[in-house]
Amino acid sequence: MARLNYVELASGDVARDRAFYEAAFGWAMTDYGPSYAATTTGDVDLGLDGDAPVAKPPLAVIEVADLEAAQAQVEAAGGRVVVTIFAFPGGRRFQFVDPSGNELAVMQAG
């Protein structure tokens, strides 16, 4: 079963934004290089992406068991892949745009 497991926010300053979320909500965040930090609770986590344009809306990430099958289903349903499958710390993912133009990501842990 697919589930929402991640929300990624664009960050103009990862260190500043990390400090904000840690102070405001008590969240512990892990650095993944100088331009990325994330919570790692195993529930719905939050990532701060210093390389994304700041005006970019949050990116919801859906976790699935079979990434290639999910991509085929997204495309068959009318979605358009905008970022092909790539590896990242913790797994692999792709990004797509739904028929209304909303961008989401799909990931497989591993």
C-alpha positions as CSV (number, residue, x, y, z in Angstrom):
1,M,0.0,0.0,0.0
2,A,1.3,3.4,-0.9
3,R,1.5,6.1,1.8
4,L,2.6,9.7,2.1
5,N,5.8,9.5,4.0
6,Y,7.7,12.8,3.3
7,V,7.3,16.5,2.6
8,E,10.2,18.4,1.1
9,L,10.5,22.2,1.6
10,A,12.7,24.5,-0.4
11,S,15.1,26.3,1.9
12,G,17.0,29.6,1.3
13,D,19.3,28.7,4.3
14,V,19.3,25.1,5.5
15,A,21.1,25.9,8.8
16,R,18.7,28.7,9.6
17,D,15.6,26.7,8.7
18,R,16.8,23.6,10.5
19,A,17.3,25.7,13.7
20,F,13.8,27.1,13.3
21,Y,12.1,23.7,13.0
22,E,14.2,22.3,15.8
23,A,13.3,25.2,18.1
24,A,9.7,25.6,17.0
25,F,8.7,21.9,17.2
26,G,11.5,20.1,18.9
27,W,12.3,18.1,15.8
28,A,15.8,16.5,15.5
29,M,17.2,16.9,12.0
30,T,20.1,15.1,10.3
31,D,22.4,16.8,7.8
32,Y,22.8,15.2,4.4
33,G,25.5,17.5,3.0
34,P,25.6,21.3,3.2
35,S,22.4,21.8,1.4
36,Y,20.0,19.2,2.8
37,A,18.7,18.3,6.3
38,A,15.8,16.1,7.3
39,T,13.9,14.5,10.2
40,T,14.3,10.7,10.4
41,T,11.4,9.6,12.5
42,G,10.1,6.9,10.2
43,D,6.7,8.5,10.2
44,V,5.9,11.4,7.8
45,D,9.3,13.2,7.7
46,L,10.3,16.7,6.7
47,G,13.2,17.6,4.4
48,L,14.9,21.0,3.8
49,D,16.3,21.3,0.3
50,G,18.8,24.2,-0.1
51,D,19.2,23.5,-3.8
52,A,15.5,23.9,-4.7
53,P,14.2,27.3,-5.8
54,V,12.7,29.0,-2.7
55,A,9.4,29.8,-4.5
56,K,8.9,26.1,-5.2
57,P,5.9,24.7,-3.3
58,P,6.3,21.8,-0.8
59,L,7.0,18.4,-2.5
60,A,4.9,15.5,-1.1
61,V,6.6,12.2,-1.4
62,I,4.7,8.9,-1.6
63,E,6.4,5.7,-0.5
64,V,5.8,2.5,-2.5
65,A,7.1,-1.0,-2.5
66,D,7.9,-1.2,-6.2
67,L,9.2,2.0,-7.8
68,E,9.1,0.9,-11.4
69,A,5.6,-0.5,-11.1
70,A,4.5,2.8,-9.5
71,Q,6.0,4.8,-12.3
72,A,4.2,2.7,-14.9
73,Q,0.9,3.2,-13.0
74,V,1.4,7.0,-12.8
75,E,2.1,7.2,-16.5
76,A,-0.9,5.0,-17.4
77,A,-3.1,7.1,-15.2
78,G,-2.1,10.3,-17.1
79,G,0.8,11.6,-15.0
80,R,3.9,13.0,-16.6
81,V,7.3,12.0,-15.2
82,V,9.5,15.2,-14.8
83,V,12.5,13.7,-12.9
84,T,13.5,10.2,-13.8
85,I,14.4,7.6,-11.2
86,F,17.5,8.5,-9.2
87,A,19.2,7.3,-6.0
88,F,19.4,9.3,-2.8
89,P,20.4,8.4,0.8
90,G,17.7,6.1,1.8
91,G,16.4,4.8,-1.5
92,R,15.4,5.8,-5.0
93,R,12.7,8.1,-6.4
94,F,11.1,9.8,-9.4
95,Q,9.0,13.0,-9.6
96,F,5.8,13.5,-11.6
97,V,3.2,16.1,-12.4
98,D,-0.4,15.1,-12.0
99,P,-3.1,16.1,-14.6
100,S,-3.7,19.4,-12.7
101,G,0.0,20.3,-12.7
102,N,0.8,19.4,-9.1
103,E,4.3,18.0,-8.7
104,L,4.8,15.0,-6.4
105,A,7.5,12.4,-5.8
106,V,7.4,8.6,-5.4
107,M,10.1,6.8,-3.5
108,Q,11.1,3.3,-2.6
109,A,13.3,2.8,0.5
110,G,16.4,0.8,0.2
